[in-house]
Amino acid sequence: MKRILSGIFLLIIGILGILLPILPGIPFLIMSALFFFPKNRRVRKSYQSMEKRFPWLTKWRPFQ
């Protein structure tokens, strides 16, 4: 349940980030996808590519 609520929260922030120019939306959408689909290979690959662009993501890992 906590995973679903976290995913919904990050999804809402990601959508707001797409609509508002001051907030990056794509990293939040990818993080919400990690909560909804933690074992999906495509989601993991996009998360790893986002780690290069946003190094603060390396401290936050939803799965090991």
PQR file with spaces between the fields and no chain letter, atoms N, CA, C, O and H, PARSE charges and radii, in Angstrom:
ATOM       1  N    MET     1       0.815   -1.191    0.000 -0.4000 1.5000
ATOM       2  CA   MET     1       0.000    0.000    0.000 -0.0000 2.0000
ATOM       3  C    MET     1       0.864    1.262    0.000  0.5500 1.7000
ATOM       4  O    MET     1       0.553    2.235   -0.687 -0.5500 1.4000
ATOM       5  N    LYS     2       1.955    1.237    0.781 -0.4000 1.5000
ATOM       6  CA   LYS     2       2.854    2.387    0.842 -0.0000 2.0000
ATOM       7  C    LYS     2       3.512    2.629   -0.519  0.5500 1.7000
ATOM       8  O    LYS     2       3.719    3.775   -0.919 -0.5500 1.4000
ATOM       9  H    LYS     2       2.207    0.447    1.339  0.4000 1.0000
ATOM      10  N    ARG     3       3.836    1.549   -1.222 -0.4000 1.5000
ATOM      11  CA   ARG     3       4.448    1.660   -2.541 -0.0000 2.0000
ATOM      12  C    ARG     3       3.484    2.304   -3.535  0.5500 1.7000
ATOM      13  O    ARG     3       3.892    3.139   -4.342 -0.5500 1.4000
ATOM      14  H    ARG     3       3.668    0.618   -0.897  0.4000 1.0000
ATOM      15  N    ILE     4       2.219    1.922   -3.482 -0.4000 1.5000
ATOM      16  CA   ILE     4       1.217    2.482   -4.392 -0.0000 2.0000
ATOM      17  C    ILE     4       1.011    3.970   -4.121  0.5500 1.7000
ATOM      18  O    ILE     4       0.953    4.772   -5.053 -0.5500 1.4000
ATOM      19  H    ILE     4       1.888    1.243   -2.827  0.4000 1.0000
ATOM      20  N    LEU     5       0.899    4.335   -2.848 -0.4000 1.5000
ATOM      21  CA   LEU     5       0.707    5.751   -2.508 -0.0000 2.0000
ATOM      22  C    LEU     5       1.918    6.591   -2.912  0.5500 1.7000
ATOM      23  O    LEU     5       1.765    7.715   -3.389 -0.5500 1.4000
ATOM      24  H    LEU     5       0.946    3.683   -2.091  0.4000 1.0000
ATOM      25  N    SER     6       3.107    6.052   -2.723 -0.4000 1.5000
ATOM      26  CA   SER     6       4.317    6.775   -3.141 -0.0000 2.0000
ATOM      27  C    SER     6       4.343    6.931   -4.656  0.5500 1.7000
ATOM      28  O    SER     6       4.714    7.988   -5.166 -0.5500 1.4000
ATOM      29  H    SER     6       3.232    5.139   -2.335  0.4000 1.0000
ATOM      30  N    GLY     7       3.956    5.894   -5.367 -0.4000 1.5000
ATOM      31  CA   GLY     7       3.913    5.969   -6.829 -0.0000 2.0000
ATOM      32  C    GLY     7       2.907    6.993   -7.318  0.5500 1.7000
ATOM      33  O    GLY     7       3.182    7.732   -8.264 -0.5500 1.4000
ATOM      34  H    GLY     7       3.654    5.036   -4.953  0.4000 1.0000
ATOM      35  N    ILE     8       1.745    7.043   -6.683 -0.4000 1.5000
ATOM      36  CA   ILE     8       0.727    8.027   -7.071 -0.0000 2.0000
ATOM      37  C    ILE     8       1.220    9.447   -6.784  0.5500 1.7000
ATOM      38  O    ILE     8       1.029   10.354   -7.595 -0.5500 1.4000
ATOM      39  H    ILE     8       1.522    6.443   -5.914  0.4000 1.0000
ATOM      40  N    PHE     9       1.848    9.629   -5.638 -0.4000 1.5000
ATOM      41  CA   PHE     9       2.386   10.953   -5.287 -0.0000 2.0000
ATOM      42  C    PHE     9       3.426   11.408   -6.310  0.5500 1.7000
ATOM      43  O    PHE     9       3.385   12.548   -6.772 -0.5500 1.4000
ATOM      44  H    PHE     9       2.003    8.893   -4.980  0.4000 1.0000
ATOM      45  N    LEU    10       4.353   10.524   -6.663 -0.4000 1.5000
ATOM      46  CA   LEU    10       5.383   10.885   -7.637 -0.0000 2.0000
ATOM      47  C    LEU    10       4.791   11.095   -9.030  0.5500 1.7000
ATOM      48  O    LEU    10       5.280   11.926   -9.796 -0.5500 1.4000
ATOM      49  H    LEU    10       4.386    9.598   -6.287  0.4000 1.0000
ATOM      50  N    LEU    11       3.753   10.353   -9.355 -0.4000 1.5000
ATOM      51  CA   LEU    11       3.088   10.542  -10.642 -0.0000 2.0000
ATOM      52  C    LEU    11       2.450   11.924  -10.724  0.5500 1.7000
ATOM      53  O    LEU    11       2.543   12.596  -11.751 -0.5500 1.4000
ATOM      54  H    LEU    11       3.355    9.678   -8.733  0.4000 1.0000
ATOM      55  N    ILE    12       1.808   12.344   -9.648 -0.4000 1.5000
ATOM      56  CA   ILE    12       1.194   13.677   -9.631 -0.0000 2.0000
ATOM      57  C    ILE    12       2.259   14.762   -9.751  0.5500 1.7000
ATOM      58  O    ILE    12       2.074   15.728  -10.490 -0.5500 1.4000
ATOM      59  H    ILE    12       1.732   11.798   -8.814  0.4000 1.0000
ATOM      60  N    ILE    13       3.362   14.616   -9.041 -0.4000 1.5000
ATOM      61  CA   ILE    13       4.452   15.597   -9.154 -0.0000 2.0000
ATOM      62  C    ILE    13       5.026   15.595  -10.574  0.5500 1.7000
ATOM      63  O    ILE    13       5.355   16.651  -11.113 -0.5500 1.4000
ATOM      64  H    ILE    13       3.513   13.831   -8.441  0.4000 1.0000
ATOM      65  N    GLY    14       5.144   14.411  -11.178 -0.4000 1.5000
ATOM      66  CA   GLY    14       5.651   14.328  -12.548 -0.0000 2.0000
ATOM      67  C    GLY    14       4.740   15.016  -13.541  0.5500 1.7000
ATOM      68  O    GLY    14       5.211   15.697  -14.452 -0.5500 1.4000
ATOM      69  H    GLY    14       4.876   13.552  -10.740  0.4000 1.0000
ATOM      70  N    ILE    15       3.441   14.845  -13.375 -0.4000 1.5000
ATOM      71  CA   ILE    15       2.491   15.521  -14.271 -0.0000 2.0000
ATOM      72  C    ILE    15       2.559   17.034  -14.073  0.5500 1.7000
ATOM      73  O    ILE    15       2.516   17.795  -15.039 -0.5500 1.4000
ATOM      74  H    ILE    15       3.058   14.292  -12.635  0.4000 1.0000
ATOM      75  N    LEU    16       2.664   17.463  -12.816 -0.4000 1.5000
ATOM      76  CA   LEU    16       2.830   18.900  -12.562 -0.0000 2.0000
ATOM      77  C    LEU    16       4.134   19.414  -13.167  0.5500 1.7000
ATOM      78  O    LEU    16       4.200   20.546  -13.646 -0.5500 1.4000
ATOM      79  H    LEU    16       2.699   16.845  -12.031  0.4000 1.0000
ATOM      80  N    GLY    17       5.170   18.575  -13.143 -0.4000 1.5000
ATOM      81  CA   GLY    17       6.444   18.972  -13.727 -0.0000 2.0000
ATOM      82  C    GLY    17       6.381   19.138  -15.232  0.5500 1.7000
ATOM      83  O    GLY    17       7.106   19.953  -15.803 -0.5500 1.4000
ATOM      84  H    GLY    17       5.116   17.656  -12.754  0.4000 1.0000
ATOM      85  N    ILE    18       5.523   18.375  -15.870 -0.4000 1.5000
ATOM      86  CA   ILE    18       5.354   18.546  -17.315 -0.0000 2.0000
ATOM      87  C    ILE    18       4.617   19.847  -17.608  0.5500 1.7000
ATOM      88  O    ILE    18       4.918   20.537  -18.582 -0.5500 1.4000
ATOM      89  H    ILE    18       4.934   17.713  -15.406  0.4000 1.0000
ATOM      90  N    LEU    19       3.652   20.172  -16.761 -0.4000 1.5000
ATOM      91  CA   LEU    19       2.852   21.378  -16.988 -0.0000 2.0000
ATOM      92  C    LEU    19       3.565   22.658  -16.550  0.5500 1.7000
ATOM      93  O    LEU    19       3.392   23.709  -17.169 -0.5500 1.4000
ATOM      94  H    LEU    19       3.408   19.612  -15.969  0.4000 1.0000
ATOM      95  N    LEU    20       4.360   22.572  -15.490 -0.4000 1.5000
ATOM      96  CA   LEU    20       5.064   23.753  -14.978 -0.0000 2.0000
ATOM      97  C    LEU    20       6.514   23.750  -15.449  0.5500 1.7000
ATOM      98  O    LEU    20       7.197   22.735  -15.312 -0.5500 1.4000
ATOM      99  H    LEU    20       4.500   21.719  -14.988  0.4000 1.0000
ATOM     100  N    PRO    21       6.992   24.847  -15.994 -0.5600 1.5000
ATOM     101  CA   PRO    21       8.359   24.866  -16.529  0.2800 2.0000
ATOM     102  C    PRO    21       9.464   24.869  -15.469  0.5500 1.7000
ATOM     103  O    PRO    21      10.624   24.627  -15.801 -0.5500 1.4000
ATOM     104  N    ILE    22       9.132   25.134  -14.210 -0.4000 1.5000
ATOM     105  CA   ILE    22      10.176   25.209  -13.188 -0.0000 2.0000
ATOM     106  C    ILE    22      10.466   23.875  -12.517  0.5500 1.7000
ATOM     107  O    ILE    22      11.423   23.769  -11.749 -0.5500 1.4000
ATOM     108  H    ILE    22       8.190   25.331  -13.940  0.4000 1.0000
ATOM     109  N    LEU    23       9.668   22.867  -12.789 -0.4000 1.5000
ATOM     110  CA   LEU    23       9.798   21.574  -12.125 -0.0000 2.0000
ATOM     111  C    LEU    23      10.088   20.494  -13.169  0.5500 1.7000
ATOM     112  O    LEU    23       9.315   20.347  -14.117 -0.5500 1.4000
ATOM     113  H    LEU    23       8.891   22.953  -13.413  0.4000 1.0000
ATOM     114  N    PRO    24      11.178   19.733  -13.024 -0.5600 1.5000
ATOM     115  CA   PRO    24      11.443   18.671  -13.997  0.2800 2.0000
ATOM     116  C    PRO    24      10.462   17.519  -13.800  0.5500 1.7000
ATOM     117  O    PRO    24      10.368   16.969  -12.703 -0.5500 1.4000
ATOM     118  N    GLY    25       9.742   17.155  -14.838 -0.4000 1.5000
ATOM     119  CA   GLY    25       8.712   16.136  -14.707 -0.0000 2.0000
ATOM     120  C    GLY    25       9.177   14.728  -14.987  0.5500 1.7000
ATOM     121  O    GLY    25       8.706   13.784  -14.353 -0.5500 1.4000
ATOM     122  H    GLY    25       9.819   17.602  -15.729  0.4000 1.0000
ATOM     123  N    ILE    26      10.098   14.566  -15.929 -0.4000 1.5000
ATOM     124  CA   ILE    26      10.518   13.236  -16.367 -0.0000 2.0000
ATOM     125  C    ILE    26      11.143   12.407  -15.241  0.5500 1.7000
ATOM     126  O    ILE    26      10.783   11.237  -15.107 -0.5500 1.4000
ATOM     127  H    ILE    26      10.481   15.333  -16.444  0.4000 1.0000
ATOM     128  N    PRO    27      12.055   12.939  -14.426 -0.5600 1.5000
ATOM     129  CA   PRO    27      12.603   12.104  -13.345  0.2800 2.0000
ATOM     130  C    PRO    27      11.531   11.602  -12.373  0.5500 1.7000
ATOM     131  O    PRO    27      11.611   10.471  -11.891 -0.5500 1.4000
ATOM     132  N    PHE    28      10.537   12.433  -12.086 -0.4000 1.5000
ATOM     133  CA   PHE    28       9.482   12.011  -11.177 -0.0000 2.0000
ATOM     134  C    PHE    28       8.581   10.955  -11.817  0.5500 1.7000
ATOM     135  O    PHE    28       8.097   10.052  -11.134 -0.5500 1.4000
ATOM     136  H    PHE    28      10.471   13.351  -12.477  0.4000 1.0000
ATOM     137  N    LEU    29       8.358   11.069  -13.120 -0.4000 1.5000
ATOM     138  CA   LEU    29       7.570   10.040  -13.801 -0.0000 2.0000
ATOM     139  C    LEU    29       8.305    8.706  -13.817  0.5500 1.7000
ATOM     140  O    LEU    29       7.690    7.652  -13.650 -0.5500 1.4000
ATOM     141  H    LEU    29       8.751   11.803  -13.675  0.4000 1.0000
ATOM     142  N    ILE    30       9.611    8.748  -14.015 -0.4000 1.5000
ATOM     143  CA   ILE    30      10.391    7.510  -14.007 -0.0000 2.0000
ATOM     144  C    ILE    30      10.412    6.906  -12.606  0.5500 1.7000
ATOM     145  O    ILE    30      10.312    5.688  -12.457 -0.5500 1.4000
ATOM     146  H    ILE    30      10.110    9.604  -14.150  0.4000 1.0000
ATOM     147  N    MET    31      10.541    7.743  -11.580 -0.4000 1.5000
ATOM     148  CA   MET    31      10.523    7.213  -10.218 -0.0000 2.0000
ATOM     149  C    MET    31       9.167    6.614   -9.877  0.5500 1.7000
ATOM     150  O    MET    31       9.100    5.605   -9.175 -0.5500 1.4000
ATOM     151  H    MET    31      10.623    8.732  -11.702  0.4000 1.0000
ATOM     152  N    SER    32       8.080    7.223  -10.363 -0.4000 1.5000
ATOM     153  CA   SER    32       6.765    6.644  -10.097 -0.0000 2.0000
ATOM     154  C    SER    32       6.609    5.318  -10.837  0.5500 1.7000
ATOM     155  O    SER    32       5.973    4.396  -10.326 -0.5500 1.4000
ATOM     156  H    SER    32       8.134    8.043  -10.932  0.4000 1.0000
ATOM     157  N    ALA    33       7.177    5.215  -12.024 -0.4000 1.5000
ATOM     158  CA   ALA    33       7.133    3.940  -12.751 -0.0000 2.0000
ATOM     159  C    ALA    33       7.901    2.859  -12.004  0.5500 1.7000
ATOM     160  O    ALA    33       7.535    1.685  -12.056 -0.5500 1.4000
ATOM     161  H    ALA    33       7.693    5.964  -12.439  0.4000 1.0000
ATOM     162  N    LEU    34       8.964    3.252  -11.309 -0.4000 1.5000
ATOM     163  CA   LEU    34       9.710    2.278  -10.504 -0.0000 2.0000
ATOM     164  C    LEU    34       8.856    1.724   -9.368  0.5500 1.7000
ATOM     165  O    LEU    34       8.978    0.552   -9.011 -0.5500 1.4000
ATOM     166  H    LEU    34       9.262    4.206  -11.267  0.4000 1.0000
ATOM     167  N    PHE    35       8.008    2.551   -8.810 -0.4000 1.5000
ATOM     168  CA   PHE    35       7.133    2.070   -7.743 -0.0000 2.0000
ATOM     169  C    PHE    35       6.024    1.178   -8.290  0.5500 1.7000
ATOM     170  O    PHE    35       5.629    0.209   -7.641 -0.5500 1.4000
ATOM     171  H    PHE    35       7.910    3.503   -9.100  0.4000 1.0000
ATOM     172  N    PHE    36       5.521    1.499   -9.475 -0.4000 1.5000
ATOM     173  CA   PHE    36       4.437    0.704  -10.044 -0.0000 2.0000
ATOM     174  C    PHE    36       4.937   -0.583  -10.701  0.5500 1.7000
ATOM     175  O    PHE    36       4.272   -1.616  -10.620 -0.5500 1.4000
ATOM     176  H    PHE    36       5.841    2.287  -10.002  0.4000 1.0000
ATOM     177  N    PHE    37       6.094   -0.528  -11.347 -0.4000 1.5000
ATOM     178  CA   PHE    37       6.641   -1.679  -12.078 -0.0000 2.0000
ATOM     179  C    PHE    37       8.094   -1.913  -11.676  0.5500 1.7000
ATOM     180  O    PHE    37       8.983   -1.632  -12.480 -0.5500 1.4000
ATOM     181  H    PHE    37       6.634    0.311  -11.412  0.4000 1.0000
ATOM     182  N    PRO    38       8.380   -2.410  -10.481 -0.5600 1.5000
ATOM     183  CA   PRO    38       9.769   -2.504  -10.011  0.2800 2.0000
ATOM     184  C    PRO    38      10.602   -3.556  -10.747  0.5500 1.7000
ATOM     185  O    PRO    38      11.829   -3.462  -10.736 -0.5500 1.4000
ATOM     186  N    LYS    39       9.992   -4.539  -11.375 -0.4000 1.5000
ATOM     187  CA   LYS    39      10.764   -5.599  -12.009 -0.0000 2.0000
ATOM     188  C    LYS    39      10.835   -5.468  -13.523  0.5500 1.7000
ATOM     189  O    LYS    39      11.377   -6.348  -14.192 -0.5500 1.4000
ATOM     190  H    LYS    39       8.995   -4.615  -11.383  0.4000 1.0000
ATOM     191  N    ASN    40      10.303   -4.398  -14.068 -0.4000 1.5000
ATOM     192  CA   ASN    40      10.304   -4.193  -15.506 -0.0000 2.0000
ATOM     193  C    ASN    40      11.690   -3.762  -15.980  0.5500 1.7000
ATOM     194  O    ASN    40      12.266   -2.813  -15.449 -0.5500 1.4000
ATOM     195  H    ASN    40       9.863   -3.683  -13.524  0.4000 1.0000
ATOM     196  N    ARG    41      12.218   -4.459  -16.974 -0.4000 1.5000
ATOM     197  CA   ARG    41      13.564   -4.182  -17.478 -0.0000 2.0000
ATOM     198  C    ARG    41      13.659   -2.805  -18.128  0.5500 1.7000
ATOM     199  O    ARG    41      14.661   -2.111  -17.954 -0.5500 1.4000
ATOM     200  H    ARG    41      11.751   -5.230  -17.406  0.4000 1.0000
ATOM     201  N    ARG    42      12.648   -2.405  -18.864 -0.4000 1.5000
ATOM     202  CA   ARG    42      12.669   -1.113  -19.544 -0.0000 2.0000
ATOM     203  C    ARG    42      12.687    0.045  -18.533  0.5500 1.7000
ATOM     204  O    ARG    42      13.373    1.046  -18.737 -0.5500 1.4000
ATOM     205  H    ARG    42      11.834   -2.968  -19.006  0.4000 1.0000
ATOM     206  N    VAL    43      11.938   -0.105  -17.462 -0.4000 1.5000
ATOM     207  CA   VAL    43      11.913    0.928  -16.428 -0.0000 2.0000
ATOM     208  C    VAL    43      13.263    1.023  -15.737  0.5500 1.7000
ATOM     209  O    VAL    43      13.753    2.122  -15.476 -0.5500 1.4000
ATOM     210  H    VAL    43      11.381   -0.919  -17.296  0.4000 1.0000
ATOM     211  N    ARG    44      13.866   -0.122  -15.440 -0.4000 1.5000
ATOM     212  CA   ARG    44      15.197   -0.110  -14.825 -0.0000 2.0000
ATOM     213  C    ARG    44      16.233    0.548  -15.730  0.5500 1.7000
ATOM     214  O    ARG    44      17.084    1.303  -15.261 -0.5500 1.4000
ATOM     215  H    ARG    44      13.467   -1.014  -15.652  0.4000 1.0000
ATOM     216  N    LYS    45      16.160    0.260  -17.022 -0.4000 1.5000
ATOM     217  CA   LYS    45      17.123    0.838  -17.956 -0.0000 2.0000
ATOM     218  C    LYS    45      16.968    2.356  -18.036  0.5500 1.7000
ATOM     219  O    LYS    45      17.964    3.077  -18.088 -0.5500 1.4000
ATOM     220  H    LYS    45      15.468   -0.354  -17.403  0.4000 1.0000
ATOM     221  N    SER    46      15.737    2.840  -18.047 -0.4000 1.5000
ATOM     222  CA   SER    46      15.537    4.288  -18.094 -0.0000 2.0000
ATOM     223  C    SER    46      15.980    4.934  -16.781  0.5500 1.7000
ATOM     224  O    SER    46      16.478    6.059  -16.781 -0.5500 1.4000
ATOM     225  H    SER    46      14.928    2.253  -18.006  0.4000 1.0000
ATOM     226  N    TYR    47      15.800    4.231  -15.671 -0.4000 1.5000
ATOM     227  CA   TYR    47      16.284    4.744  -14.377 -0.0000 2.0000
ATOM     228  C    TYR    47      17.806    4.857  -14.387  0.5500 1.7000
ATOM     229  O    TYR    47      18.356    5.840  -13.891 -0.5500 1.4000
ATOM     230  H    TYR    47      15.394    3.316  -15.672  0.4000 1.0000
ATOM     231  N    GLN    48      18.485    3.865  -14.943 -0.4000 1.5000
ATOM     232  CA   GLN    48      19.945    3.907  -14.982 -0.0000 2.0000
ATOM     233  C    GLN    48      20.446    5.026  -15.880  0.5500 1.7000
ATOM     234  O    GLN    48      21.470    5.642  -15.584 -0.5500 1.4000
ATOM     235  H    GLN    48      18.038    3.066  -15.345  0.4000 1.0000
ATOM     236  N    SER    49      19.745    5.298  -16.967 -0.4000 1.5000
ATOM     237  CA   SER    49      20.166    6.409  -17.825 -0.0000 2.0000
ATOM     238  C    SER    49      19.885    7.760  -17.156  0.5500 1.7000
ATOM     239  O    SER    49      20.610    8.729  -17.378 -0.5500 1.4000
ATOM     240  H    SER    49      18.913    4.798  -17.207  0.4000 1.0000
ATOM     241  N    MET    50      18.832    7.817  -16.340 -0.4000 1.5000
ATOM     242  CA   MET    50      18.537    9.055  -15.633 -0.0000 2.0000
ATOM     243  C    MET    50      19.538    9.311  -14.508  0.5500 1.7000
ATOM     244  O    MET    50      19.754   10.461  -14.126 -0.5500 1.4000
ATOM     245  H    MET    50      18.243    7.029  -16.159  0.4000 1.0000
ATOM     246  N    GLU    51      20.151    8.251  -13.973 -0.4000 1.5000
ATOM     247  CA   GLU    51      21.166    8.431  -12.938 -0.0000 2.0000
ATOM     248  C    GLU    51      22.346    9.242  -13.453  0.5500 1.7000
ATOM     249  O    GLU    51      22.961    9.992  -12.696 -0.5500 1.4000
ATOM     250  H    GLU    51      19.975    7.317  -14.284  0.4000 1.0000
ATOM     251  N    LYS    52      22.663    9.100  -14.726 -0.4000 1.5000
ATOM     252  CA   LYS    52      23.781    9.857  -15.302 -0.0000 2.0000
ATOM     253  C    LYS    52      23.440   11.342  -15.403  0.5500 1.7000
ATOM     254  O    LYS    52      24.300   12.195  -15.185 -0.5500 1.4000
ATOM     255  H    LYS    52      22.162    8.490  -15.341  0.4000 1.0000
ATOM     256  N    ARG    53      22.188   11.650  -15.734 -0.4000 1.5000
ATOM     257  CA   ARG    53      21.783   13.044  -15.877 -0.0000 2.0000
ATOM     258  C    ARG    53      21.468   13.706  -14.545  0.5500 1.7000
ATOM     259  O    ARG    53      21.693   14.904  -14.372 -0.5500 1.4000
ATOM     260  H    ARG    53      21.489   10.957  -15.911  0.4000 1.0000
ATOM     261  N    PHE    54      20.946   12.923  -13.603 -0.4000 1.5000
ATOM     262  CA   PHE    54      20.555   13.449  -12.304 -0.0000 2.0000
ATOM     263  C    PHE    54      21.250   12.631  -11.218  0.5500 1.7000
ATOM     264  O    PHE    54      20.695   11.635  -10.754 -0.5500 1.4000
ATOM     265  H    PHE    54      20.764   11.950  -13.744  0.4000 1.0000
ATOM     266  N    PRO    55      22.446   13.028  -10.807 -0.5600 1.5000
ATOM     267  CA   PRO    55      23.213   12.219   -9.858  0.2800 2.0000
ATOM     268  C    PRO    55      22.569   12.076   -8.479  0.5500 1.7000
ATOM     269  O    PRO    55      22.937   11.167   -7.735 -0.5500 1.4000
ATOM     270  N    TRP    56      21.623   12.941   -8.115 -0.4000 1.5000
ATOM     271  CA   TRP    56      20.983   12.800   -6.815 -0.0000 2.0000
ATOM     272  C    TRP    56      20.113   11.559   -6.752  0.5500 1.7000
ATOM     273  O    TRP    56      19.712   11.141   -5.666 -0.5500 1.4000
ATOM     274  H    TRP    56      21.325   13.679   -8.720  0.4000 1.0000
ATOM     275  N    LEU    57      19.813   10.958   -7.910 -0.4000 1.5000
ATOM     276  CA   LEU    57      19.030    9.722   -7.916 -0.0000 2.0000
ATOM     277  C    LEU    57      19.823    8.533   -7.392  0.5500 1.7000
ATOM     278  O    LEU    57      19.231    7.529   -6.995 -0.5500 1.4000
ATOM     279  H    LEU    57      20.139   11.298   -8.792  0.4000 1.0000
ATOM     280  N    THR    58      21.142    8.626   -7.384 -0.4000 1.5000
ATOM     281  CA   THR    58      21.940    7.486   -6.935 -0.0000 2.0000
ATOM     282  C    THR    58      21.773    7.243   -5.435  0.5500 1.7000
ATOM     283  O    THR    58      21.993    6.126   -4.967 -0.5500 1.4000
ATOM     284  H    THR    58      21.622    9.441   -7.707  0.4000 1.0000
ATOM     285  N    LYS    59      21.392    8.255   -4.688 -0.4000 1.5000
ATOM     286  CA   LYS    59      21.182    8.081   -3.254 -0.0000 2.0000
ATOM     287  C    LYS    59      19.808    7.495   -2.953  0.5500 1.7000
ATOM     288  O    LYS    59      19.587    6.962   -1.866 -0.5500 1.4000
ATOM     289  H    LYS    59      21.214    9.162   -5.069  0.4000 1.0000
ATOM     290  N    TRP    60      18.894    7.588   -3.898 -0.4000 1.5000
ATOM     291  CA   TRP    60      17.534    7.107   -3.721 -0.0000 2.0000
ATOM     292  C    TRP    60      17.337    5.858   -4.579  0.5500 1.7000
ATOM     293  O    TRP    60      17.348    5.953   -5.806 -0.5500 1.4000
ATOM     294  H    TRP    60      19.074    8.021   -4.781  0.4000 1.0000
ATOM     295  N    ARG    61      17.162    4.716   -3.973 -0.4000 1.5000
ATOM     296  CA   ARG    61      16.983    3.467   -4.718 -0.0000 2.0000
ATOM     297  C    ARG    61      15.750    2.741   -4.204  0.5500 1.7000
ATOM     298  O    ARG    61      15.737    2.275   -3.065 -0.5500 1.4000
ATOM     299  H    ARG    61      17.154    4.638   -2.976  0.4000 1.0000
ATOM     300  N    PRO    62      14.704    2.636   -5.038 -0.5600 1.5000
ATOM     301  CA   PRO    62      13.496    1.965   -4.588  0.2800 2.0000
ATOM     302  C    PRO    62      13.613    0.447   -4.578  0.5500 1.7000
ATOM     303  O    PRO    62      12.812   -0.229   -3.932 -0.5500 1.4000
ATOM     304  N    PHE    63      14.584   -0.089   -5.274 -0.4000 1.5000
ATOM     305  CA   PHE    63      14.779   -1.544   -5.307 -0.0000 2.0000
ATOM     306  C    PHE    63      16.255   -1.837   -5.336  0.5500 1.7000
ATOM     307  O    PHE    63      17.053   -0.980   -5.714 -0.5500 1.4000
ATOM     308  H    PHE    63      15.234    0.460   -5.799  0.4000 1.0000
ATOM     309  N    GLN    64      16.626   -3.025   -4.946 -0.4000 1.5000
ATOM     310  CA   GLN    64      18.038   -3.422   -4.950 -0.0000 2.0000
ATOM     311  C    GLN    64      18.250   -4.569   -5.895  0.5500 1.7000
ATOM     312  O    GLN    64      19.374   -5.049   -6.040 -0.5500 1.4000
ATOM     313  H    GLN    64      15.977   -3.721   -4.639  0.4000 1.0000
